[in-house]
Amino acid sequence: MVSHLGITFTEIGPDYLKATMPVDHRTRQPLGLLHGGASVVLAETLGSTAGSCCVDLERFFVVGIEINANHLRSVQEGIVEGTARPVHLGGSTQVWEIRILDASEQLICISRLTLSVLKRRV
């Protein structure tokens, strides 16, 4: 889904991960606006990837168990950028906040993702 929607990881920092996604025929709904589901895909992609960066991948993996999103502003074209930051990094769960901005840095969606940290079976 990441490649299909054109999601590109752009920056990683000490407490964040960023990615962009185009607003085009792949991500717009019938009225020509960015589809809320596409925003949720960007949010879950960012949060899950960031969460994976915070565990020992030889011993653990993360899976999403809950996500919510508030769609605050519409976008018809261009690129949106999402930034994931941790709210809680525990041994069994992680909570991430993902903020999605349009090209003029207006907040268009804010999401919260809860991940379960699971132990790999050897």
C-alpha positions in Angstrom: 0.0 0.0 0.0 2.9 2.3 0.7 4.2 2.2 -2.8 0.7 2.2 -4.3 -0.2 5.5 -2.6 3.2 7.1 -3.2 4.2 7.4 0.5 7.9 8.4 0.8 9.8 8.5 4.1 11.7 11.7 4.2 13.3 12.3 7.6 14.1 10.5 10.8 15.1 12.2 14.0 15.7 11.3 17.6 12.0 11.4 18.5 10.1 11.5 15.1 9.7 10.0 11.7 8.4 12.0 8.7 6.9 10.9 5.4 5.0 12.5 2.5 2.1 11.4 0.4 0.7 13.0 -2.8 -2.9 14.1 -3.1 -3.8 12.7 -6.5 -6.0 10.2 -8.2 -4.8 7.5 -5.9 -5.6 9.3 -2.7 -8.7 11.5 -3.4 -12.3 10.6 -2.8 -15.1 11.2 -5.4 -15.5 14.9 -4.4 -11.9 15.5 -5.2 -10.6 15.8 -1.6 -7.9 13.8 0.1 -9.6 10.7 1.3 -9.7 10.3 5.1 -8.7 6.6 4.7 -5.6 7.7 2.8 -4.7 10.0 5.7 -5.2 7.0 8.1 -3.0 4.8 5.9 -0.2 7.5 6.1 -0.7 7.8 9.9 -0.6 4.0 10.5 2.4 3.6 8.2 4.3 6.3 10.0 3.4 5.1 13.5 4.0 1.4 12.8 7.3 2.1 11.2 8.4 4.4 13.9 7.3 1.9 16.5 9.4 -0.8 14.8 12.4 1.4 15.1 12.0 1.4 18.9 12.2 -2.3 19.5 14.8 -5.0 19.0 13.4 -6.5 15.8 15.2 -9.8 16.4 13.1 -10.3 19.6 9.9 -8.2 19.1 7.5 -6.8 16.5 4.7 -4.2 16.7 1.2 -4.4 15.4 -1.6 -1.7 15.4 -4.4 -2.4 17.8 -6.3 1.0 17.6 -6.2 4.1 15.5 -8.3 7.2 15.4 -8.1 10.3 13.2 -9.7 13.7 13.3 -9.9 15.2 9.8 -9.7 19.0 10.4 -9.2 20.6 7.0 -9.5 19.4 3.3 -6.8 19.2 0.7 -7.5 18.9 -3.1 -4.0 18.7 -4.5 -0.3 18.8 -3.7 1.6 16.8 -1.1 0.9 16.2 2.6 3.5 15.5 5.2 3.0 13.4 8.3 5.1 13.4 11.4 4.9 10.6 14.0 6.1 11.3 17.6 5.8 8.9 20.6 3.4 9.6 23.4 4.2 6.4 25.3 6.9 3.7 24.7 6.2 0.8 27.0 7.2 -2.8 27.1 3.9 -4.1 25.9 2.3 -1.1 24.2 3.3 2.1 22.4 1.1 5.2 21.6 2.0 7.5 18.7 0.6 10.9 17.7 0.7 11.6 14.0 0.2 15.1 12.7 -0.5 15.5 8.9 0.1 19.0 7.4 -0.6 20.4 4.0 1.9 22.3 1.8 1.2 25.5 3.7 1.8 23.7 7.0 -1.9 23.8 8.1 -2.9 20.8 10.2 -5.3 18.7 8.2 -5.4 15.5 10.3 -4.3 14.4 13.7 -4.2 10.8 14.6 -3.4 8.6 17.5 -2.1 5.0 17.0 -1.8 2.3 19.7 0.6 -0.5 19.0 1.0 -3.8 20.7 4.6 -4.9 21.2 4.8 -8.7 20.7 7.5 -11.2 21.3 8.8 -13.2 18.3 8.5 -16.9 18.7 11.8 -18.6 18.0 
